[in-house]
Amino acid sequence: MDHEELIEKYFAKSLNNDEKSMFDQLMQTDETFREQVVYEEEVQKAITLNERQVLKEKLQSFETKKPKRNYTVWYAAASFAVMLGIGFWTFSNDVDTNAVYEEYYQSYPNVVAPTVRGENSTDIKSEAFYSYDSGDYTKALTLFSKLYDTEKEDYSLFYKSLSLMELKRYDEALTSFEQFDLQKNNGFTPYVKWYKALTLVKLKQEEKALVLLQELANSTNPMQKMAKELVTELE
């Protein structure tokens, strides 16, 4: 079994006995595998910190909106169809992409580096994340851009793209997201697809957004449930 799929099934709590044994063995013998699992755990912990408040605000927003269909957001019963061999989807003309974007967008947390300033104040990486966490997205953008130009690491490109989203520079954010090689399928991949899809929604490119969202909805990953929900809203 592919390591990425094994990790995804672990977080989905769907490992069978053989897969559990394989997972435990890899955790003991494969450092790269272990680091990937730890990274995913940190991502989920960071997201959970604000989960209750986000859910409360989300549910409150639903109470003021007239539902488009007879379904509940968190327990949608209908599955969506995978459209093979068809190059387009038909959308409802009344989809308010700005409202959809505002409903689903939330800032992604810093899960890479601590934000304590002090001895490392001259470290560009620390400064970049300090700026990001402080809401100084203009400075964060400059620093993450510089980091990516010199290191070519996925984390710096990801946070550069997020900084552009926070600055409402969506065309530039999309260009930045498009630099990712989504075939790598590493720890950032599902989040890159999710935020790229939201950027496409904001830019009224729903067809392209749906391609990414259906990929997320059809595989086990941290954004699967939200992707399924958003697909339902857009179709």
CYANA upper distance limits for C-alpha pairs under 8 A (distance plus 0.5 A):
  1 MET  CA      5 GLU  CA      7.48
  1 MET  CA      6 LEU  CA      7.15
  2 ASP  CA      6 LEU  CA      6.74
  3 HIS  CA      7 ILE  CA      6.72
  3 HIS  CA     33 PHE  CA      7.86
  4 GLU  CA      8 GLU  CA      6.73
  4 GLU  CA    185 ASN  CA      8.06
  4 GLU  CA    186 ASN  CA      8.01
  5 GLU  CA      9 LYS  CA      6.65
  5 GLU  CA    220 THR  CA      8.21
  6 LEU  CA     10 TYR  CA      6.69
  6 LEU  CA     15 LEU  CA      8.21
  6 LEU  CA     19 GLU  CA      7.77
  6 LEU  CA     23 PHE  CA      7.54
  7 ILE  CA     11 PHE  CA      6.97
  7 ILE  CA     23 PHE  CA      8.37
  7 ILE  CA     37 VAL  CA      7.17
  8 GLU  CA     12 ALA  CA      6.70
  8 GLU  CA    220 THR  CA      6.21
  8 GLU  CA    221 ASN  CA      6.15
  8 GLU  CA    222 PRO  CA      8.46
  9 LYS  CA     13 LYS  CA      6.48
  9 LYS  CA     14 SER  CA      5.68
  9 LYS  CA     15 LEU  CA      6.17
  9 LYS  CA    220 THR  CA      7.26
 10 TYR  CA     14 SER  CA      6.74
 10 TYR  CA     15 LEU  CA      6.31
 10 TYR  CA     20 LYS  CA      8.46
 12 ALA  CA    220 THR  CA      7.58
 12 ALA  CA    221 ASN  CA      8.29
 15 LEU  CA     19 GLU  CA      5.94
 15 LEU  CA     20 LYS  CA      6.12
 16 ASN  CA     20 LYS  CA      6.49
 17 ASN  CA     21 SER  CA      6.77
 18 ASP  CA     22 MET  CA      6.79
 19 GLU  CA     23 PHE  CA      6.52
 20 LYS  CA     24 ASP  CA      6.65
 21 SER  CA     25 GLN  CA      6.68
 22 MET  CA     26 LEU  CA      6.69
 23 PHE  CA     27 MET  CA      6.69
 24 ASP  CA     28 GLN  CA      6.98
 25 GLN  CA     29 THR  CA      6.68
 26 LEU  CA     30 ASP  CA      5.54
 26 LEU  CA     33 PHE  CA      7.09
 26 LEU  CA     34 ARG  CA      7.70
 27 MET  CA     31 GLU  CA      7.73
 27 MET  CA     33 PHE  CA      7.05
 27 MET  CA     34 ARG  CA      5.51
 28 GLN  CA     34 ARG  CA      8.17
 30 ASP  CA     34 ARG  CA      6.72
 31 GLU  CA     35 GLU  CA      6.61
 32 THR  CA     36 GLN  CA      6.77
 33 PHE  CA     37 VAL  CA      6.89
 34 ARG  CA     38 VAL  CA      6.74
 35 GLU  CA     39 TYR  CA      6.57
 36 GLN  CA     40 GLU  CA      6.77
 36 GLN  CA    187 GLY  CA      7.43
 37 VAL  CA     41 GLU  CA      6.72
 38 VAL  CA     42 GLU  CA      6.76
 39 TYR  CA     43 VAL  CA      6.81
 39 TYR  CA    187 GLY  CA      8.01
 40 GLU  CA     44 GLN  CA      6.79
 40 GLU  CA    187 GLY  CA      7.26
 41 GLU  CA     45 LYS  CA      6.65
 42 GLU  CA     46 ALA  CA      6.61
 42 GLU  CA    111 VAL  CA      6.91
 43 VAL  CA     47 ILE  CA      6.75
 43 VAL  CA    109 PRO  CA      8.50
 43 VAL  CA    111 VAL  CA      6.32
 44 GLN  CA     48 THR  CA      6.56
 44 GLN  CA    222 PRO  CA      8.42
 45 LYS  CA     49 LEU  CA      7.01
 46 ALA  CA     50 ASN  CA      8.29
 46 ALA  CA    109 PRO  CA      6.82
 46 ALA  CA    110 ASN  CA      8.26
 46 ALA  CA    111 VAL  CA      7.20
 47 ILE  CA     51 GLU  CA      6.89
 47 ILE  CA    108 TYR  CA      8.14
 47 ILE  CA    109 PRO  CA      7.27
 48 THR  CA     52 ARG  CA      8.15
 50 ASN  CA     54 VAL  CA      6.63
 51 GLU  CA     55 LEU  CA      6.52
 52 ARG  CA     56 LYS  CA      6.61
 53 GLN  CA     57 GLU  CA      6.67
 54 VAL  CA     58 LYS  CA      6.46
 55 LEU  CA     59 LEU  CA      6.55
 56 LYS  CA     60 GLN  CA      6.66
 57 GLU  CA     61 SER  CA      6.72
 58 LYS  CA     62 PHE  CA      6.92
 58 LYS  CA    103 GLU  CA      7.66
 59 LEU  CA     63 GLU  CA      6.98
 60 GLN  CA     64 THR  CA      7.49
 61 SER  CA     65 LYS  CA      7.15
 62 PHE  CA     66 LYS  CA      8.24
 62 PHE  CA     67 PRO  CA      8.38
 67 PRO  CA     71 TYR  CA      8.44
 71 TYR  CA     75 TYR  CA      8.17
 71 TYR  CA     76 ALA  CA      6.23
 71 TYR  CA     77 ALA  CA      7.79
 72 THR  CA     76 ALA  CA      6.00
 73 VAL  CA    229 GLU  CA      6.98
 74 TRP  CA    229 GLU  CA      8.09
 76 ALA  CA    229 GLU  CA      7.98
 80 PHE  CA    228 LYS  CA      8.36
 80 PHE  CA    231 VAL  CA      8.19
 80 PHE  CA    232 THR  CA      7.70
 82 VAL  CA    214 GLN  CA      8.18
 88 PHE  CA    207 GLU  CA      7.44
 89 TRP  CA    207 GLU  CA      7.12
 89 TRP  CA    235 GLU  CA      8.40
 90 THR  CA    235 GLU  CA      7.82
 91 PHE  CA     95 VAL  CA      8.33
 91 PHE  CA    234 LEU  CA      7.44
 91 PHE  CA    235 GLU  CA      6.11
 92 SER  CA    234 LEU  CA      8.16
 92 SER  CA    235 GLU  CA      7.37
 95 VAL  CA    100 VAL  CA      8.45
 95 VAL  CA    234 LEU  CA      7.35
 96 ASP  CA    100 VAL  CA      6.76
 97 THR  CA    101 TYR  CA      6.51
 97 THR  CA    201 VAL  CA      6.32
 97 THR  CA    202 LYS  CA      6.39
 97 THR  CA    204 LYS  CA      6.75
 98 ASN  CA    102 GLU  CA      6.76
 98 ASN  CA    201 VAL  CA      8.19
 98 ASN  CA    202 LYS  CA      6.31
 99 ALA  CA    103 GLU  CA      6.56
100 VAL  CA    104 TYR  CA      6.83
100 VAL  CA    201 VAL  CA      8.23
101 TYR  CA    105 TYR  CA      6.23
101 TYR  CA    198 LEU  CA      6.70
101 TYR  CA    201 VAL  CA      7.00
101 TYR  CA    202 LYS  CA      6.40
104 TYR  CA    198 LEU  CA      8.34
105 TYR  CA    198 LEU  CA      7.65
107 SER  CA    162 LEU  CA      8.49
107 SER  CA    166 GLU  CA      8.29
108 TYR  CA    162 LEU  CA      8.16
109 PRO  CA    133 ASP  CA      8.39
110 ASN  CA    114 PRO  CA      8.41
110 ASN  CA    129 PHE  CA      7.44
110 ASN  CA    132 TYR  CA      8.38
110 ASN  CA    133 ASP  CA      7.49
112 VAL  CA    155 TYR  CA      8.29
113 ALA  CA    125 LYS  CA      8.27
113 ALA  CA    126 SER  CA      7.18
113 ALA  CA    129 PHE  CA      7.21
114 PRO  CA    126 SER  CA      7.64
114 PRO  CA    129 PHE  CA      8.04
114 PRO  CA    130 TYR  CA      8.39
115 THR  CA    126 SER  CA      6.95
115 THR  CA    127 GLU  CA      8.37
115 THR  CA    129 PHE  CA      6.66
115 THR  CA    130 TYR  CA      5.29
115 THR  CA    133 ASP  CA      7.72
116 VAL  CA    126 SER  CA      8.37
116 VAL  CA    130 TYR  CA      7.82
117 ARG  CA    121 SER  CA      5.96
117 ARG  CA    126 SER  CA      8.10
117 ARG  CA    127 GLU  CA      8.32
117 ARG  CA    130 TYR  CA      7.99
120 ASN  CA    126 SER  CA      7.19
121 SER  CA    126 SER  CA      7.31
121 SER  CA    127 GLU  CA      6.77
122 THR  CA    126 SER  CA      8.40
122 THR  CA    127 GLU  CA      7.67
123 ASP  CA    127 GLU  CA      6.69
124 ILE  CA    128 ALA  CA      6.42
124 ILE  CA    143 LEU  CA      7.06
124 ILE  CA    147 LEU  CA      7.90
125 LYS  CA    129 PHE  CA      6.87
125 LYS  CA    143 LEU  CA      8.06
125 LYS  CA    144 PHE  CA      8.10
125 LYS  CA    147 LEU  CA      7.75
126 SER  CA    130 TYR  CA      6.50
127 GLU  CA    131 SER  CA      6.54
127 GLU  CA    140 ALA  CA      8.32
127 GLU  CA    143 LEU  CA      8.10
128 ALA  CA    132 TYR  CA      6.71
128 ALA  CA    139 LYS  CA      7.79
128 ALA  CA    140 ALA  CA      5.34
128 ALA  CA    141 LEU  CA      8.30
128 ALA  CA    143 LEU  CA      5.79
128 ALA  CA    144 PHE  CA      6.61
129 PHE  CA    133 ASP  CA      6.50
129 PHE  CA    140 ALA  CA      7.39
130 TYR  CA    134 SER  CA      6.52
131 SER  CA    135 GLY  CA      6.71
131 SER  CA    136 ASP  CA      5.44
131 SER  CA    137 TYR  CA      7.02
131 SER  CA    139 LYS  CA      6.79
131 SER  CA    140 ALA  CA      5.66
132 TYR  CA    136 ASP  CA      6.26
132 TYR  CA    137 TYR  CA      6.06
132 TYR  CA    139 LYS  CA      8.44
132 TYR  CA    140 ALA  CA      5.79
132 TYR  CA    163 SER  CA      7.89
136 ASP  CA    140 ALA  CA      6.73
137 TYR  CA    141 LEU  CA      6.31
137 TYR  CA    163 SER  CA      5.81
137 TYR  CA    164 LEU  CA      8.13
137 TYR  CA    166 GLU  CA      7.32
137 TYR  CA    167 LEU  CA      7.16
138 THR  CA    142 THR  CA      6.99
138 THR  CA    163 SER  CA      7.85
138 THR  CA    167 LEU  CA      7.84
139 LYS  CA    143 LEU  CA      6.77
140 ALA  CA    144 PHE  CA      6.44
140 ALA  CA    160 LYS  CA      7.87
140 ALA  CA    163 SER  CA      7.19
141 LEU  CA    145 SER  CA      6.41
141 LEU  CA    159 TYR  CA      8.31
141 LEU  CA    160 LYS  CA      5.76
141 LEU  CA    163 SER  CA      6.05
141 LEU  CA    164 LEU  CA      7.39
142 THR  CA    146 LYS  CA      6.77
143 LEU  CA    147 LEU  CA      6.63
144 PHE  CA    148 TYR  CA      6.57
144 PHE  CA    156 SER  CA      5.66
144 PHE  CA    157 LEU  CA      7.39
144 PHE  CA    159 TYR  CA      7.19
144 PHE  CA    160 LYS  CA      5.72
145 SER  CA    149 ASP  CA      6.65
145 SER  CA    156 SER  CA      7.62
145 SER  CA    157 LEU  CA      7.65
145 SER  CA    160 LYS  CA      6.56
146 LYS  CA    150 THR  CA      6.89
147 LEU  CA    151 GLU  CA      6.28
147 LEU  CA    152 LYS  CA      7.91
147 LEU  CA    153 GLU  CA      8.45
147 LEU  CA    156 SER  CA      6.67
148 TYR  CA    152 LYS  CA      5.10
148 TYR  CA    153 GLU  CA      6.47
148 TYR  CA    154 ASP  CA      8.33
148 TYR  CA    156 SER  CA      5.82
148 TYR  CA    157 LEU  CA      6.35
152 LYS  CA    156 SER  CA      8.08
152 LYS  CA    157 LEU  CA      8.12
153 GLU  CA    157 LEU  CA      7.26
154 ASP  CA    158 PHE  CA      6.53
154 ASP  CA    180 PHE  CA      8.05
154 ASP  CA    188 PHE  CA      8.09
155 TYR  CA    159 TYR  CA      6.73
155 TYR  CA    188 PHE  CA      8.13
156 SER  CA    160 LYS  CA      6.44
157 LEU  CA    161 SER  CA      6.65
157 LEU  CA    176 SER  CA      7.63
157 LEU  CA    177 PHE  CA      8.21
157 LEU  CA    180 PHE  CA      8.43
158 PHE  CA    162 LEU  CA      6.79
158 PHE  CA    177 PHE  CA      7.74
158 PHE  CA    188 PHE  CA      8.34
158 PHE  CA    192 VAL  CA      7.51
159 TYR  CA    163 SER  CA      6.47
160 LYS  CA    164 LEU  CA      6.91
160 LYS  CA    176 SER  CA      8.07
161 SER  CA    165 MET  CA      6.92
161 SER  CA    172 GLU  CA      8.43
161 SER  CA    173 ALA  CA      5.43
161 SER  CA    174 LEU  CA      8.07
161 SER  CA    176 SER  CA      6.05
161 SER  CA    177 PHE  CA      6.61
162 LEU  CA    166 GLU  CA      6.74
162 LEU  CA    173 ALA  CA      7.65
162 LEU  CA    195 TYR  CA      8.39
163 SER  CA    167 LEU  CA      6.72
164 LEU  CA    168 LYS  CA      6.73
164 LEU  CA    169 ARG  CA      5.70
164 LEU  CA    170 TYR  CA      7.14
164 LEU  CA    172 GLU  CA      7.25
164 LEU  CA    173 ALA  CA      5.66
165 MET  CA    169 ARG  CA      6.25
165 MET  CA    170 TYR  CA      6.14
165 MET  CA    173 ALA  CA      6.35
165 MET  CA    199 THR  CA      8.05
169 ARG  CA    173 ALA  CA      6.68
170 TYR  CA    174 LEU  CA      6.61
170 TYR  CA    199 THR  CA      6.68
170 TYR  CA    202 LYS  CA      8.06
170 TYR  CA    203 LEU  CA      7.70
171 ASP  CA    175 THR  CA      6.90
171 ASP  CA    203 LEU  CA      8.11
172 GLU  CA    176 SER  CA      6.66
173 ALA  CA    177 PHE  CA      6.65
173 ALA  CA    199 THR  CA      7.84
174 LEU  CA    178 GLU  CA      6.64
174 LEU  CA    196 LYS  CA      6.90
174 LEU  CA    199 THR  CA      6.89
174 LEU  CA    200 LEU  CA      7.82
175 THR  CA    179 GLN  CA      7.39
176 SER  CA    180 PHE  CA      8.25
177 PHE  CA    192 VAL  CA      7.47
177 PHE  CA    196 LYS  CA      6.63
180 PHE  CA    192 VAL  CA      8.49
182 LEU  CA    189 THR  CA      6.57
182 LEU  CA    193 LYS  CA      8.47
184 LYS  CA    189 THR  CA      8.03
185 ASN  CA    189 THR  CA      5.78
185 ASN  CA    190 PRO  CA      8.34
188 PHE  CA    192 VAL  CA      6.50
189 THR  CA    193 LYS  CA      6.69
190 PRO  CA    194 TRP  CA      6.66
190 PRO  CA    216 LEU  CA      7.30
190 PRO  CA    221 ASN  CA      7.26
190 PRO  CA    222 PRO  CA      7.80
190 PRO  CA    223 MET  CA      7.10
191 TYR  CA    195 TYR  CA      6.62
191 TYR  CA    223 MET  CA      7.74
192 VAL  CA    196 LYS  CA      6.34
193 LYS  CA    197 ALA  CA      6.42
193 LYS  CA    212 LEU  CA      6.38
193 LYS  CA    213 LEU  CA      7.88
193 LYS  CA    216 LEU  CA      8.10
194 TRP  CA    198 LEU  CA      6.81
194 TRP  CA    212 LEU  CA      7.83
194 TRP  CA    213 LEU  CA      7.40
194 TRP  CA    216 LEU  CA      8.31
194 TRP  CA    223 MET  CA      7.64
194 TRP  CA    227 ALA  CA      8.01
195 TYR  CA    199 THR  CA      6.65
196 LYS  CA    200 LEU  CA      6.75
196 LYS  CA    209 ALA  CA      8.09
197 ALA  CA    201 VAL  CA      6.72
197 ALA  CA    208 LYS  CA      8.01
197 ALA  CA    209 ALA  CA      4.90
197 ALA  CA    210 LEU  CA      7.83
197 ALA  CA    212 LEU  CA      6.65
197 ALA  CA    213 LEU  CA      7.16
198 LEU  CA    202 LYS  CA      6.71
198 LEU  CA    209 ALA  CA      7.56
199 THR  CA    203 LEU  CA      6.76
200 LEU  CA    204 LYS  CA      6.67
200 LEU  CA    205 GLN  CA      5.50
200 LEU  CA    206 GLU  CA      6.92
200 LEU  CA    208 LYS  CA      7.36
200 LEU  CA    209 ALA  CA      5.93
201 VAL  CA    205 GLN  CA      6.06
201 VAL  CA    206 GLU  CA      5.82
201 VAL  CA    209 ALA  CA      6.65
205 GLN  CA    209 ALA  CA      6.88
206 GLU  CA    210 LEU  CA      6.54
206 GLU  CA    234 LEU  CA      7.83
207 GLU  CA    211 VAL  CA      7.17
208 LYS  CA    212 LEU  CA      7.46
209 ALA  CA    213 LEU  CA      6.69
210 LEU  CA    214 GLN  CA      6.34
210 LEU  CA    231 VAL  CA      7.01
210 LEU  CA    234 LEU  CA      8.33
211 VAL  CA    215 GLU  CA      6.91
212 LEU  CA    216 LEU  CA      6.92
213 LEU  CA    217 ALA  CA      6.51
213 LEU  CA    227 ALA  CA      5.72
213 LEU  CA    228 LYS  CA      7.78
213 LEU  CA    230 LEU  CA      8.08
213 LEU  CA    231 VAL  CA      6.98
214 GLN  CA    218 ASN  CA      6.42
214 GLN  CA    227 ALA  CA      7.55
214 GLN  CA    228 LYS  CA      7.81
214 GLN  CA    231 VAL  CA      7.54
215 GLU  CA    219 SER  CA      7.12
216 LEU  CA    220 THR  CA      8.02
216 LEU  CA    221 ASN  CA      7.48
216 LEU  CA    223 MET  CA      7.11
216 LEU  CA    224 GLN  CA      5.77
216 LEU  CA    227 ALA  CA      6.55
216 LEU  CA    228 LYS  CA      8.37
217 ALA  CA    223 MET  CA      8.21
217 ALA  CA    224 GLN  CA      5.14
217 ALA  CA    225 LYS  CA      7.30
217 ALA  CA    227 ALA  CA      5.76
217 ALA  CA    228 LYS  CA      5.56
218 ASN  CA    224 GLN  CA      7.84
219 SER  CA    224 GLN  CA      7.30
220 THR  CA    224 GLN  CA      6.72
223 MET  CA    227 ALA  CA      6.50
224 GLN  CA    228 LYS  CA      6.74
225 LYS  CA    229 GLU  CA      6.84
226 MET  CA    230 LEU  CA      6.68
227 ALA  CA    231 VAL  CA      6.57
228 LYS  CA    232 THR  CA      6.90
229 GLU  CA    233 GLU  CA      7.04
230 LEU  CA    234 LEU  CA      6.77
231 VAL  CA    235 GLU  CA      6.57
